[in-house]
Amino acid sequence: MGVQQKLSAFLFQLSMFLLVSASQEHKKAKGRHSSKKDHNIKMSSRLQFEITLHGFLLWASMAFLMPIGMVY
């Protein structure tokens, strides 16, 4: 087994270990913050409009303009 293969196998195992440990930490943190308080966020009509506008702009740039740019 070459040095490059050993290094890539080590890096893969290290990344999997970090991914699993981060996932377990997220589960622990999520369980600590569960409270019975009601956290409803009230949105103003302006904020809702801005979210809708940015969603439309994102759709337009990714679903419409990017394929046209790839064709031309």
C-alpha positions as CSV (number, residue, x, y, z in Angstrom):
1,M,0.0,0.0,0.0
2,G,1.5,3.3,-1.0
3,V,2.0,6.3,1.2
4,Q,-0.7,8.3,-0.7
5,Q,-3.3,5.5,-0.2
6,K,-2.4,5.3,3.5
7,L,-2.7,9.1,3.9
8,S,-6.1,9.2,2.1
9,A,-7.4,6.3,4.2
10,F,-6.3,8.1,7.4
11,L,-7.9,11.3,6.3
12,F,-11.1,9.6,5.4
13,Q,-11.3,7.8,8.8
14,L,-10.4,11.1,10.6
15,S,-13.2,13.0,8.8
16,M,-15.7,10.2,9.6
17,F,-14.7,10.3,13.2
18,L,-15.1,14.1,13.4
19,L,-18.5,13.9,11.6
20,V,-19.8,11.3,14.0
21,S,-18.6,13.2,17.1
22,A,-20.0,16.4,15.9
23,S,-23.4,14.7,15.3
24,Q,-23.4,13.3,18.8
25,E,-22.5,16.7,20.3
26,H,-25.4,18.2,18.3
27,K,-27.8,15.7,19.8
28,K,-26.6,16.4,23.3
29,A,-27.0,20.2,22.8
30,K,-30.4,19.8,21.3
31,G,-31.6,17.8,24.3
32,R,-30.4,20.4,26.8
33,H,-32.3,23.3,25.3
34,S,-35.8,21.7,25.1
35,S,-38.1,24.0,27.1
36,K,-41.8,24.3,27.3
37,K,-41.8,28.0,26.3
38,D,-43.7,29.1,23.2
39,H,-41.2,30.7,20.8
40,N,-43.5,32.0,18.1
41,I,-41.8,34.6,15.9
42,K,-44.2,37.2,14.4
43,M,-43.1,38.4,11.0
44,S,-44.0,41.8,9.7
45,S,-45.5,42.1,6.2
46,R,-42.2,43.7,5.0
47,L,-40.1,40.9,6.3
48,Q,-42.3,38.3,4.7
49,F,-42.1,40.3,1.4
50,E,-38.3,40.4,1.6
51,I,-38.1,36.6,2.2
52,T,-40.4,36.0,-0.7
53,L,-38.4,38.3,-2.9
54,H,-35.1,36.7,-2.0
55,G,-36.6,33.3,-2.6
56,F,-37.7,34.3,-6.0
57,L,-34.3,35.9,-6.9
58,L,-32.5,32.7,-5.7
59,W,-34.9,30.6,-7.9
60,A,-34.4,32.9,-10.8
61,S,-30.6,32.8,-10.6
62,M,-30.2,29.1,-10.0
63,A,-33.1,27.6,-12.0
64,F,-33.3,30.0,-14.9
65,L,-30.1,32.1,-15.4
66,M,-27.5,29.5,-14.7
67,P,-28.7,27.0,-17.4
68,I,-28.9,29.8,-19.9
69,G,-25.3,30.8,-19.0
70,M,-24.2,27.2,-19.5
71,V,-25.8,27.1,-22.9
72,Y,-24.3,30.3,-24.2
